[in-house]
Amino acid sequence: MTDLPLLELRNVTRRYGGLIAVNDLSMQVKARTIHGLIGPNGAGKSTAFDLISGLQSVSGGQIFLNGQEITQQSVEARVRAGICRTFQTPRLFEKMTALEVVMTGRHVHGRAGMLTSMFTIGAKLRDERMVTETAYELLDKVGLSSEADEQVSNLSYGKRRLVEIARALATEPSILLLDEVASGLNPVETAAVAALIRDLAAEELTIVLVEHDMPFVMGLCEAITVLNFGSKIAQGSPECISNDQQVMEAYLGRANDTGISRREKRYALNGRPS
């Protein structure tokens, strides 16, 4: 057994000229946990996700996955290594069916290589059949098996979110990054996504959430990292975070400035009386 975190950021910084979007961020995510990354608008959360997933390069610092440095790896290499993500707004192929979209994620693990496919039709057909079967299973996992043949553009926003999660799962990630997964969902859809995340965590998938819905985060996460103006201001359990003075001020201002009591601030953060 090892105590190494599955994901680790060491002093990670991202600059855009004179603007620092992420500033000297160090963060550890333990394997098989649900970890929240929260902060006010513009805190640097989505930029941090871009750096972890490889969509943007770091200006300084290092990123490690399972003890191996991946700082300079491409997006594709990170997906193969086990990192996959969703986006604030689902990025899907509108003219494809839900099944076809999920299959695009599965092809990263296709077994029939280019030469094999050229000379062995049978191997290619077997590979495609396995990809299709796995895609059906993943749509069933997210509750969309009946929508498999529906064109993505015809699906509701909430169902499109689920298709994106299924596509991400098709890559067989060891760590899944969910960016604002509850955004735009109604209460029933939000509860369903929360239940799905719990089920995935129970299957030992590591999940990192960027989210603005504080009751959603507090009810799911075992550990939370809080950013403000690109810098980490707190990290700990939901209980510790909901009682942290710096966190309450970052979200709601100082009590003397706003007239909001400490007890009212805790309620605003965790969605229930303290």
PyMOL commands that set and color helices and strands:
alter all, ss='L'
color gray80, all
select helices_A, chain A and resi 45-53+75-81+98-109+114-119+121-141+145-147+152-154+157-170+187-202+214-220+238-242+245-252+255-258+262-270
alter helices_A, ss='H'
color red, helices_A
select strands_A, chain A and resi 7-16+19-29+34-38+60-65+68-69+83-85+175-179+206-210+223-228+231-236
alter strands_A, ss='S'
color yellow, strands_A
deselect
rebuild
show_as cartoon
